[in-house]
Amino acid sequence: MSGKGGEERAARRRGGFWRDNSLTLAFGSAFLLVLLGQALAGLADFNEQLTVDGLQRIGLGEYVTTSDFAVDVTENWQSEFLQFFLYIFGTVWLVQRGSPESKELHKIGTESEQEQRMGDHAGSASPRWAGTKDWRQRVYSRSLGLVMGSLFIGSWFAQSIDGMAAYDEQQLRRLQDPVGWGDYLALPDFWNRTLQNWQSELLAVAAMVILSVYLRQRGSPESKPVGAPHSSTGVEG
């Protein structure tokens, strides 16, 4: 055990900050680049609409503060956070035989404190709240799902506000009356934006769960080992 621990510590020292956080840094950087690309493409499309309506074109700085840009961004964010929220809580009780995205079949439920290394079973390196026996443990033991759920609700609310503003702007251009927030929530525009994102996220999760039963990706923790049987469940490569 000490030899393995020493190898892990040596690997951490060799890797440094950039390697140890490369997954987050890579996807965070890609996110910013894609967001910039979306802003540039959205600006071009928005200016085309302004030209058709006989209005003055705007610059990038002004466009990223518009409701049109904000609603396009938040409608995608809320669907992503919904996906993770449902998956995090759903996989507590739901399983898929043979998928590494599922826990083992006999572990359905919240599992024992020993299995979760909570309370008296927490170690010296465990998060402090994991070793408590009061509300802090109850909150921390569900903190990932709670935060994802809060991010979903917050971004969905932001989408509804931004979507209403963008919709009302179009209404005014057509010399029609704007609508209030409550009325906007009942309009097809809001639910079309919402449901087209939800269905794609749910499809992606279902596809990943079932395809990972039979297909492999060597070296990925999202895949089983290449030689693992199709029936192996909760085993990652």
Secondary structure, 3 states (H helix, E strand, C coil): CHHHHHHHHHHHHHHHHHHHCHHHHHHHHHHHHHHHHHHHHHHHHHHHHHHHCCCCCCCHHHHCCCHHHHHHHHHHHHHHHHHHHHHHHHHHHCCCCCCCCCCCHHHCCCCCHHHHCCHHHCCCCCCHHHHCCCHHHHHHCCHHHHHHHHHHHHHHHHHHHHHHHHHHHHHHHCCCCCCCHHHHHCCHHHHHHHHHHHHHHHHHHHHHHHHHHHCCCCCCCCCCCCCCCCCCCCCCC
